[in-house]
Amino acid sequence: MANIIRMAEEHRECVLDMMRVFYTSPAVFTDGSEEIYKNDAEHCISDDPFVEGYVFEEDGSIVGYAMLAKSFSTEFGRRCIWIEDLYLLPQCRGKGIGSEFFRFVEEKYPDAILRLEVEEENASAVHTYKKNGFDVLPYMEMKKIL
């Protein structure tokens, strides 16, 4: 299995390369930008208390990354951990790395609700998430960027 490592400066360029692929793929509804990618990586590498970044290492190579955002859900009355990004190189999908990461997050935050977004058309991701105990929420999410 892959090693799950806290994202650090030495991972920045590799993660940025993967983000460019991920955010231009059909798996993500909105396109990102270089500014967003760099900002996300910077916050994951820094001591930002609201976000954590991780990389997945296998045989000395980075094969994916994930980002978690932390909040509190008044709807569920507990901490909320948003799995913001979860990306694996295509050749590393289906090997259990995603499921391993979910177990890692569950052990680290046992009293939290885990949330994520997924495109309905991303059938393999939906299957993985359901296999790991995620249920579909029946409502719309809205946003306002300031």
C-alpha positions in Angstrom: 0.0 0.0 0.0 0.9 3.6 -0.3 2.5 5.7 2.4 0.3 8.7 3.4 2.6 11.7 4.1 1.7 15.2 5.2 2.3 17.5 2.2 5.6 19.5 2.4 7.5 21.9 0.3 9.3 19.2 -1.6 5.9 17.9 -2.8 4.7 21.3 -4.1 5.6 21.0 -7.9 4.4 17.4 -8.1 1.1 18.3 -6.5 0.7 21.3 -8.7 1.2 19.1 -11.8 -1.5 16.7 -10.5 -3.9 19.5 -9.7 -3.6 20.9 -13.3 -4.7 17.4 -14.6 -7.4 16.9 -12.0 -9.0 20.3 -12.4 -9.2 20.0 -16.1 -10.7 16.5 -16.0 -14.4 15.6 -16.1 -14.1 14.6 -12.5 -14.3 18.3 -11.4 -17.1 20.7 -12.3 -15.2 23.9 -12.1 -11.9 24.7 -13.7 -9.2 26.0 -11.4 -6.5 28.4 -12.2 -2.8 28.7 -11.5 -3.5 31.2 -8.8 -5.9 28.8 -7.1 -3.6 25.8 -7.4 -0.7 27.7 -5.9 -2.8 29.2 -3.1 -4.2 25.7 -2.2 -0.7 24.1 -2.2 0.6 27.0 -0.1 -2.1 26.6 2.5 -1.6 22.8 2.7 2.1 23.2 3.2 1.8 26.0 5.8 0.4 25.8 9.3 -3.1 26.8 8.2 -5.5 25.3 10.8 -8.3 24.9 8.3 -6.7 22.8 5.7 -4.4 19.7 5.5 -2.6 18.3 2.5 -1.4 14.8 2.0 0.5 13.0 -0.7 0.5 9.2 -1.4 3.9 7.7 -2.0 4.5 4.3 -3.5 8.0 2.9 -4.3 9.6 6.3 -3.7 7.2 8.2 -6.1 4.3 10.5 -5.4 1.2 8.8 -7.0 -1.5 11.1 -5.7 -2.6 13.8 -3.3 -5.5 14.8 -1.1 -6.7 17.9 0.7 -8.9 18.1 3.7 -10.7 21.2 4.9 -12.0 21.5 8.5 -15.2 23.1 9.8 -18.1 22.4 12.1 -21.5 21.1 10.9 -24.4 22.5 12.9 -26.6 20.2 10.8 -24.8 17.1 12.3 -23.6 18.7 15.6 -19.9 17.7 15.1 -16.7 18.6 13.4 -16.9 18.3 9.6 -13.9 17.2 7.5 -14.4 18.0 3.8 -12.4 15.8 1.5 -11.7 18.6 -1.0 -9.4 16.9 -3.4 -8.6 13.2 -3.8 -6.5 12.5 -6.9 -4.6 9.4 -7.9 -2.5 8.9 -11.1 -4.6 6.7 -13.5 -2.3 3.7 -13.2 -2.7 3.8 -9.4 -6.5 3.8 -9.3 -8.3 0.7 -8.1 -5.4 -0.4 -5.8 -7.1 0.5 -2.6 -5.2 3.8 -1.9 -8.4 5.8 -1.7 -10.0 3.4 0.7 -6.7 3.4 2.7 -6.9 7.2 2.9 -10.5 7.1 4.1 -9.5 4.8 6.9 -6.6 7.2 7.8 -9.0 10.1 8.0 -11.5 8.2 10.0 -8.8 7.2 12.5 -7.5 10.8 12.7 -11.0 12.3 13.1 -13.2 9.6 14.7 -15.9 12.0 15.9 -16.3 13.9 12.6 -18.7 13.8 9.7 -16.8 13.3 6.4 -18.1 15.1 3.4 -17.1 15.3 -0.2 -18.4 16.3 -3.6 -18.4 14.1 -6.7 -19.7 14.4 -10.2 -22.5 11.9 -10.8 -20.8 10.9 -14.1 -17.7 9.8 -12.3 -19.0 6.3 -11.8 -15.7 4.8 -10.5 -15.3 7.5 -7.8 -19.0 7.2 -6.8 -18.6 3.4 -6.5 -15.4 3.9 -4.3 -17.1 6.4 -2.1 -20.3 4.3 -1.6 -18.1 1.2 -0.9 -16.4 3.3 1.9 -19.8 4.2 3.5 -20.6 7.5 1.9 -24.3 8.3 1.2 -25.7 10.7 -1.3 -27.2 13.9 0.3 -30.4 14.9 -1.4 -29.9 18.7 -1.6 -28.2 21.4 -3.6 -25.2 23.3 -2.4 -24.7 26.9 -3.2 -21.7 29.3 -3.1 -20.8 32.9 -3.1 -17.2 33.9 -3.7 -16.1 37.2 -2.1 
